[in-house]
C-alpha cells in the first residue's frame, strides 16, 4: 500500500498531485486501501509484469519496490 501511495497515487487519484495530470489516467483512482486491493491484479500487470507504469517511471519506482508489489499480489493482496 505504501508503494502504491508513493509511486502510483500522484497520478492515479481523484485529484492527482503530479504536474500535468488533471484526472486519474483511465479513470483509475488508487487513493484508498479498498481501491488498491480491488485493483491489485491490474497494478501487478502494469507495474510488475510489463513495467509500463509508472509512465516513463515518472515517480521513480525501484526494482525492489516492483518485487515487493509482486510478492504482495502473489500472496493474495491482503490489506496491510
N, C-alpha and C positions, 0 to 999 in steps of 0.2 A: 504494500500500500504506500509506503514511504517513497519507493522508487517511482511509482506511477504519479504520485503527487509532485515530485520534483521534476520528472522528465516528460510527463505527458500532459498534466493539467495546465501548464502555462498556455497551451493551445486548446486542449480538449476540456473546456469549462464553459459553464453558462455565460460567463463573462471572462474571456481569455485575457491574460496579462501580457502575453507575448506580443511584441510590436508587430503590426501587420495583420493581426487576426482579429476580426470583429465578431466572429462567431465560431463555435466549435466545428472543425472540419467534419464533413459528412454528418453533422448534427450529433456527433458522439461526445457527450459531456461525461467526463470521468471524475468529477469533483465530489462524489460521495462514495462511501465504502460499498454501498449496495450496487452502484453502477460499475465499480471496478470488478467486483465479484461476478456480476451478471455478464460482463464483457471479457472475462479472463481469457477465454479461448481466442477471441479476436485480438486482444492485446498480445497474446503469445504469437499468433500468426504474424502480426505486423512488426513487433519489436524484437522477437526472439528468432523465429524461423526465417523470415525474409529480410529482417533488419531494415525494412522500408521506413519504419518510424523509430524515433522522431525524424521527421522530414529533414533530410540533409544533416541529420544528427544535430539539429539546431540547439538542443538543450544539453548536449554532451553526455548521452548515456554511455556508460562504460561497458566493456565486455563482461566484467564481474557482475554489474547490475543486470545485464541481459541473462546471464547464467542463473542468478538468484531468482529473477522473474520466472524463467523457465522451470526451475525446480519447484517454486511455489505453485505454479499452474499444474505441473505433473503430480504434485501431492494433493491436488483437489481444490486449490484456490480458496482455502478457508480464510475468512477474515482474521486478521491478527489482533 
